[in-house]
Amino acid sequence: MKLLAAICLALAASSPLLRAGDSILPKGWDPSTDDATAYLQQALQDEQAQQGINRLTGHIASVLDAQLLVAYVKLYERLDEKGKAAFKEEQAQWLAKRQKTARAAAKTEEGGSASSMEANTAFADFTTKRLQALEARLKKMR
């Protein structure tokens, strides 16, 4: 996932094929993971085994992270150079906080079978809040 983020940022920031104000995303392409997230959340409701719950919460967290990356790139490419640098630093700090939050949630289970679920859920919740915040900022820019 870090590699994908780096590639997107590199393309958005330095591609000679893009002029100032151009989007890295082709017009009309607005990827959504809403259906995948809803499907995984429904499957989670039906799952009984802890191993399956751990796996599904991990998938949900990954899909939400991908959705966050799309929102991040959309916002990033609308900023001037100074804004891009500040936003990148803001995101780096946020990522560190998210990692710390997920690790702390896992520790509440003291390494038990539910520790992965707790970490994944904290990761997903933290990501959802950030996604909503970035989407709100994007909406204000339109």
Backbone as CSV, one residue per row, in Angstrom:
resi,resn,N_x,N_y,N_z,CA_x,CA_y,CA_z,C_x,C_y,C_z
1,MET,0.813,-1.179,0.000,0.000,0.000,0.000,0.862,1.251,0.000
2,LYS,1.986,1.227,0.734,2.879,2.379,0.763,3.465,2.644,-0.609
3,LEU,3.761,1.573,-1.338,4.309,1.726,-2.677,3.287,2.390,-3.600
4,LEU,2.030,1.958,-3.513,0.976,2.548,-4.335,0.818,4.032,-4.019
5,ALA,0.848,4.381,-2.744,0.736,5.783,-2.349,1.899,6.584,-2.908
6,ALA,3.095,6.037,-2.814,4.275,6.732,-3.320,4.188,6.941,-4.827
7,ILE,3.713,5.944,-5.540,3.576,6.067,-6.993,2.560,7.148,-7.340
8,CYS,1.401,7.122,-6.661,0.373,8.130,-6.933,0.889,9.534,-6.651
9,LEU,1.568,9.693,-5.528,2.090,11.012,-5.186,3.165,11.462,-6.158
10,ALA,4.015,10.532,-6.554,5.069,10.887,-7.499,4.470,11.328,-8.824
11,LEU,3.468,10.615,-9.280,2.812,10.989,-10.525,2.103,12.328,-10.400
12,ALA,1.412,12.521,-9.285,0.668,13.760,-9.095,1.603,14.964,-8.972
13,ALA,2.732,14.758,-8.330,3.620,15.876,-8.041,4.610,16.189,-9.154
14,SER,5.023,15.173,-9.920,6.146,15.446,-10.801,5.982,14.995,-12.247
15,SER,4.862,14.467,-12.606,4.707,13.970,-13.968,4.726,15.112,-14.976
16,PRO,5.636,15.039,-15.954,5.674,16.086,-16.968,4.447,16.038,-17.885
17,LEU,3.682,14.971,-17.819,2.481,14.858,-18.633,1.324,15.661,-18.046
18,LEU,1.450,16.100,-16.815,0.401,16.868,-16.164,0.781,18.338,-16.107
19,ARG,-0.143,19.164,-16.490,0.040,20.603,-16.343,-0.551,21.021,-15.009
20,ALA,-0.159,22.176,-14.530,-0.707,22.684,-13.266,-2.225,22.702,-13.358
21,GLY,-2.871,22.164,-12.371,-4.332,22.136,-12.344,-4.926,20.876,-12.944
22,ASP,-4.110,20.105,-13.677,-4.612,18.847,-14.236,-4.723,17.806,-13.135
23,SER,-5.671,16.916,-13.293,-5.861,15.839,-12.331,-5.116,14.597,-12.790
24,ILE,-4.601,13.857,-11.821,-3.972,12.583,-12.128,-5.038,11.560,-12.545
25,LEU,-6.270,11.793,-12.087,-7.377,10.889,-12.409,-8.073,11.369,-13.677
26,PRO,-8.299,10.470,-14.641,-9.039,10.863,-15.840,-10.440,11.356,-15.468
27,LYS,-10.924,12.327,-16.224,-12.250,12.901,-15.972,-13.312,11.801,-15.988
28,GLY,-14.142,11.827,-14.966,-15.226,10.855,-14.870,-14.856,9.580,-14.124
29,TRP,-13.578,9.402,-13.821,-13.158,8.193,-13.089,-13.113,8.535,-11.622
30,ASP,-14.060,8.029,-10.894,-14.170,8.311,-9.467,-14.339,6.978,-8.745
31,PRO,-13.238,6.260,-8.524,-13.325,4.932,-7.925,-14.036,4.955,-6.568
32,SER,-14.842,3.956,-6.337,-15.556,3.839,-5.073,-15.423,2.420,-4.545
33,THR,-15.263,2.335,-3.262,-15.194,1.027,-2.608,-16.401,0.813,-1.704
34,ASP,-17.400,1.659,-1.852,-18.570,1.584,-0.972,-19.241,0.213,-1.010
35,ASP,-19.424,-0.351,-2.202,-20.070,-1.666,-2.302,-19.230,-2.756,-1.640
36,ALA,-17.934,-2.701,-1.862,-17.050,-3.704,-1.261,-17.070,-3.595,0.262
37,THR,-17.043,-2.378,0.763,-17.080,-2.171,2.209,-18.394,-2.678,2.792
38,ALA,-19.498,-2.352,2.144,-20.812,-2.807,2.623,-20.893,-4.331,2.625
39,TYR,-20.377,-4.960,1.571,-20.392,-6.422,1.488,-19.584,-7.033,2.632
40,LEU,-18.390,-6.507,2.859,-17.537,-7.026,3.930,-18.164,-6.804,5.306
41,GLN,-18.810,-5.669,5.493,-19.450,-5.404,6.777,-20.624,-6.348,7.016
42,GLN,-21.359,-6.674,5.956,-22.452,-7.641,6.092,-21.894,-9.029,6.397
43,ALA,-20.840,-9.397,5.713,-20.209,-10.696,5.976,-19.702,-10.757,7.421
44,LEU,-19.210,-9.652,7.928,-18.733,-9.586,9.309,-19.882,-9.837,10.287
45,GLN,-21.044,-9.290,9.979,-22.203,-9.503,10.848,-22.604,-10.977,10.913
46,ASP,-22.379,-11.687,9.818,-22.765,-13.095,9.735,-21.687,-14.046,10.252
47,GLU,-20.460,-13.566,10.391,-19.337,-14.415,10.776,-19.390,-14.742,12.267
48,GLN,-19.103,-15.995,12.593,-19.105,-16.440,13.991,-17.709,-16.731,14.523
49,ALA,-16.834,-17.200,13.670,-15.499,-17.612,14.100,-14.569,-16.407,14.243
50,GLN,-13.771,-16.394,15.295,-12.868,-15.274,15.542,-11.875,-15.095,14.398
51,GLN,-11.388,-16.193,13.843,-10.439,-16.099,12.736,-11.073,-15.385,11.544
52,GLY,-12.313,-15.708,11.243,-13.025,-15.050,10.144,-13.283,-13.588,10.444
53,ILE,-13.631,-13.293,11.687,-13.848,-11.907,12.097,-12.559,-11.110,11.957
54,ASN,-11.450,-11.686,12.385,-10.150,-11.014,12.250,-9.840,-10.727,10.785
55,ARG,-10.067,-11.718,9.934,-9.782,-11.568,8.505,-10.673,-10.483,7.888
56,LEU,-11.959,-10.506,8.190,-12.892,-9.547,7.600,-12.623,-8.119,8.083
57,THR,-12.326,-7.958,9.364,-12.021,-6.606,9.842,-10.735,-6.083,9.192
58,GLY,-9.798,-6.964,8.920,-8.586,-6.571,8.205,-8.882,-6.137,6.774
59,HIS,-9.769,-6.873,6.103,-10.157,-6.497,4.734,-10.883,-5.157,4.721
60,ILE,-11.768,-4.947,5.680,-12.488,-3.677,5.762,-11.494,-2.537,5.957
61,ALA,-10.547,-2.713,6.850,-9.540,-1.682,7.092,-8.739,-1.388,5.824
62,SER,-8.384,-2.420,5.077,-7.609,-2.230,3.841,-8.411,-1.491,2.775
63,VAL,-9.676,-1.827,2.632,-10.518,-1.165,1.636,-10.711,0.309,2.003
64,LEU,-10.938,0.578,3.273,-11.081,1.968,3.712,-9.785,2.746,3.498
65,ASP,-8.650,2.104,3.709,-7.369,2.759,3.486,-7.186,3.102,2.010
66,ALA,-7.619,2.221,1.133,-7.550,2.496,-0.310,-8.446,3.684,-0.665
67,GLN,-9.611,3.726,-0.066,-10.522,4.841,-0.312,-9.915,6.148,0.208
68,LEU,-9.237,6.083,1.332,-8.560,7.254,1.869,-7.462,7.727,0.923
69,LEU,-6.734,6.799,0.340,-5.684,7.164,-0.604,-6.264,7.948,-1.786
70,VAL,-7.387,7.508,-2.305,-8.025,8.216,-3.422,-8.393,9.632,-3.001
71,ALA,-9.005,9.773,-1.823,-9.378,11.107,-1.338,-8.134,11.970,-1.121
72,TYR,-7.084,11.363,-0.583,-5.831,12.091,-0.350,-5.272,12.632,-1.663
73,VAL,-5.215,11.797,-2.684,-4.662,12.219,-3.975,-5.518,13.325,-4.585
74,LYS,-6.837,13.181,-4.505,-7.724,14.212,-5.058,-7.495,15.559,-4.378
75,LEU,-7.338,15.548,-3.077,-7.107,16.792,-2.353,-5.703,17.325,-2.608
76,TYR,-4.733,16.444,-2.571,-3.333,16.817,-2.775,-3.141,17.549,-4.097
77,GLU,-3.745,17.037,-5.150,-3.508,17.614,-6.468,-4.183,18.979,-6.644
78,ARG,-5.032,19.375,-5.734,-5.685,20.686,-5.808,-4.910,21.771,-5.061
79,LEU,-3.869,21.369,-4.376,-3.113,22.309,-3.554,-1.934,22.898,-4.310
80,ASP,-1.502,24.089,-3.880,-0.280,24.648,-4.435,0.912,23.928,-3.791
81,GLU,2.121,24.251,-4.219,3.301,23.536,-3.748,3.463,23.613,-2.230
82,LYS,3.244,24.781,-1.669,3.356,24.948,-0.216,2.275,24.120,0.493
83,GLY,1.072,24.150,-0.047,-0.029,23.378,0.518,0.216,21.882,0.433
84,LYS,0.816,21.439,-0.669,1.133,20.015,-0.832,2.126,19.548,0.218
85,ALA,3.149,20.359,0.449,4.163,19.990,1.447,3.538,19.916,2.840
86,ALA,2.703,20.882,3.169,2.051,20.896,4.487,1.080,19.722,4.618
87,PHE,0.348,19.436,3.560,-0.621,18.345,3.588,0.074,16.991,3.710
88,LYS,1.189,16.841,3.017,1.957,15.592,3.104,2.451,15.378,4.536
89,GLU,2.944,16.432,5.167,3.405,16.328,6.557,2.232,16.037,7.495
90,GLU,1.123,16.697,7.260,-0.083,16.447,8.059,-0.493,14.978,7.964
91,GLN,-0.466,14.452,6.747,-0.858,13.051,6.541,0.137,12.104,7.195
92,ALA,1.409,12.413,7.125,2.424,11.565,7.758,2.199,11.506,9.270
93,GLN,1.906,12.655,9.863,1.631,12.684,11.303,0.361,11.907,11.633
94,TRP,-0.649,12.061,10.800,-1.897,11.332,11.011,-1.661,9.823,10.905
95,LEU,-0.878,9.399,9.924,-0.581,7.970,9.757,0.109,7.393,10.994
96,ALA,1.017,8.166,11.563,1.706,7.712,12.781,0.711,7.570,13.938
97,LYS,-0.209,8.511,14.058,-1.232,8.436,15.110,-2.144,7.225,14.895
98,ARG,-2.474,6.967,13.648,-3.340,5.814,13.360,-2.649,4.519,13.755
99,GLN,-1.379,4.407,13.426,-0.617,3.198,13.780,-0.567,3.023,15.292
100,LYS,-0.318,4.106,15.992,-0.250,4.063,17.456,-1.602,3.663,18.044
101,THR,-2.671,4.191,17.490,-4.021,3.873,17.966,-4.346,2.399,17.745
102,ALA,-4.000,1.874,16.582,-4.269,0.462,16.276,-3.465,-0.459,17.199
103,ARG,-2.216,-0.101,17.422,-1.384,-0.920,18.329,-1.933,-0.909,19.755
104,ALA,-2.370,0.253,20.211,-2.921,0.360,21.561,-4.197,-0.476,21.682
105,ALA,-5.018,-0.487,20.650,-6.251,-1.274,20.668,-5.939,-2.765,20.741
106,ALA,-4.905,-3.193,20.036,-4.518,-4.610,20.060,-4.050,-5.017,21.449
107,LYS,-3.380,-4.117,22.132,-2.855,-4.427,23.464,-3.955,-4.624,24.494
108,THR,-5.143,-4.073,24.237,-6.233,-4.245,25.204,-6.632,-5.708,25.328
109,GLU,-6.349,-6.474,24.290,-6.670,-7.898,24.308,-5.481,-8.744,24.753
110,GLU,-4.373,-8.098,25.077,-3.175,-8.764,25.586,-2.740,-9.952,24.727
111,GLY,-2.782,-9.755,23.408,-2.308,-10.796,22.504,-3.278,-11.932,22.281
112,GLY,-4.493,-11.808,22.780,-5.497,-12.857,22.602,-5.984,-12.930,21.163
113,SER,-6.873,-13.863,20.918,-7.348,-14.090,19.550,-8.120,-12.900,18.989
114,ALA,-8.638,-12.049,19.842,-9.388,-10.883,19.375,-8.502,-9.654,19.176
115,SER,-7.205,-9.759,19.444,-6.336,-8.579,19.334,-6.270,-8.053,17.899
116,SER,-6.267,-8.957,16.919,-6.258,-8.509,15.519,-7.533,-7.762,15.184
117,MET,-8.661,-8.277,15.649,-9.941,-7.625,15.405,-9.943,-6.220,16.014
118,GLU,-9.449,-6.110,17.242,-9.427,-4.805,17.912,-8.526,-3.820,17.165
119,ALA,-7.362,-4.271,16.737,-6.453,-3.406,15.981,-7.073,-3.005,14.647
120,ASN,-7.652,-3.966,13.945,-8.275,-3.686,12.649,-9.437,-2.715,12.783
121,THR,-10.245,-2.905,13.821,-11.399,-2.045,14.033,-10.961,-0.621,14.366
122,ALA,-9.958,-0.489,15.219,-9.436,0.839,15.547,-8.858,1.512,14.304
123,PHE,-8.123,0.748,13.502,-7.547,1.245,12.242,-8.667,1.736,11.328
124,ALA,-9.715,0.922,11.174,-10.836,1.269,10.295,-11.584,2.494,10.805
125,ASP,-11.836,2.559,12.098,-12.552,3.705,12.665,-11.748,4.992,12.493
126,PHE,-10.467,4.918,12.765,-9.589,6.085,12.626,-9.540,6.532,11.165
127,THR,-9.464,5.561,10.263,-9.418,5.851,8.826,-10.727,6.458,8.346
128,THR,-11.846,5.937,8.820,-13.151,6.463,8.422,-13.282,7.933,8.809
129,LYS,-12.846,8.278,10.004,-12.922,9.676,10.440,-12.056,10.576,9.562
130,ARG,-10.877,10.109,9.221,-9.991,10.898,8.356,-10.581,11.014,6.957
131,LEU,-11.127,9.937,6.454,-11.757,9.949,5.136,-12.884,10.977,5.097
132,GLN,-13.716,10.992,6.112,-14.809,11.967,6.176,-14.271,13.387,6.219
133,ALA,-13.201,13.598,6.969,-12.607,14.933,7.058,-12.042,15.387,5.709
134,LEU,-11.344,14.491,5.014,-10.780,14.857,3.709,-11.884,15.097,2.684
135,GLU,-12.915,14.280,2.722,-14.028,14.470,1.789,-14.734,15.797,2.044
136,ALA,-14.846,16.201,3.302,-15.445,17.494,3.627,-14.577,18.638,3.091
137,ARG,-13.275,18.501,3.232,-12.364,19.523,2.694,-12.461,19.600,1.183
138,LEU,-12.558,18.449,0.535,-12.712,18.431,-0.931,-14.006,19.111,-1.354
139,LYS,-15.049,18.835,-0.627,-16.358,19.416,-0.963,-16.307,20.945,-0.887
140,LYS,-15.601,21.472,0.104,-15.469,22.919,0.251,-14.679,23.537,-0.901
141,MET,-13.799,22.743,-1.515,-12.949,23.255,-2.595,-13.660,23.252,-3.945
142,ARG,-14.758,22.577,-4.030,-15.440,22.450,-5.339,-16.232,23.666,-5.691
